Amino acid sequence: MEEMCTNSAHVNISEMIRKKRDKQSLSAEEINYFVQGVTNQSIQDCQIGAMLMAICLQGMTQEEAVNLTQEMKLSGAVLEWPKEWSSVIVDKHSTGGVGDKVSLVLSPALAACGCKVPMISGRGLGHTGGTLDKLESIPGFNINKSPEEIKQILATVGCCIVGQTANLVPADKKLYAIRDVTSTVDCLPLIAGSIISKKGAESLAALILDVKYGEGALYKNISEARELAEYLVYVGNSLGIQTVAAISRMDNPIGKRIGNSLEVIESIECLKGKGPKDLEELVTCLGGHLLHLCGKAGSFKAGEKDIKNALQNGCALGKFQAMLVAQGVTPDLARALCQGEEVLRCAIKQEELKAEAEGMMLH
Ligand code: IUR
């Protein structure tokens, strides 16, 4: 049976699956039809699964991958910002790692340097902890904010860290759920579509990607990480987001503390300029690139220096404290936490464990 595409062209889903199965390219119109059908549930799950597997096995041209990402971005709401913010709306994405608390430090540091950071973060995936889980160890912290509330917090504080709203890139929710059960997660155009469409829906000016490789990362070697990084950078730039990737090692946890509330405490130490070197280095590197990309700094090195200053002069910590209050934490608790008082529910019992031999702990 023939079905109608929104722009009146005739498109047939089983014919499209056959085309991709036979390594042919899908037109922009066909990709539009596929993503709309995924979003409005007019395409069956078995057809979505078959298409994802065909994409996984036969790949996509760069043009197809960009079209897929653009259509996914437009499948739901796209955040809108005041004109005067258009060059300073920035965010980062990390492929994730143990002890990765960079977002908690980077977001307020960037706000202290004049950027607007509508950071939409996720939960833990596999063995890596999620930024939202870490922040929720602070009593009262609310990750659910509407687009209007996000805009308000950006106007007053400059940064927020929130969960994905229901109407942002609904196509990704459906596609990701089906990728998860059809062994089609590990596929470059689908990864790029998923990650970059969500950043596109934030209407960013600039994006930094932290692509990790090593024992504790999804990709074990640098060549795979580089391939993913280059792919994401191409698709990000094609959607009009100035995009740069940093490739970093993930053989050891970042910093010295692992666990939600412990990572908040270590982030606050870093926000006072007293954090572990590896964490501070990542924050200043990623932040330096973003400040340079969005024109707030004349060079990457100057951007790094600005981020370091914001950590040392208390401005980044002040932004973090203001963000906590804007997201539901009482002013007294936010102040106490930032002053270093032990207000979080950490482990009640502490016990020293002695290793039997020297070595590294990976997982
Ligand atoms: N994170 C995402 O948002 N999407 C993906 O496909 C992967 C990680 I892999």
Residues whose N, C-alpha, C, O or C-beta is under 5 A from the ligand:
A	BS01	IUR	V185 L190 I191 S194 I195
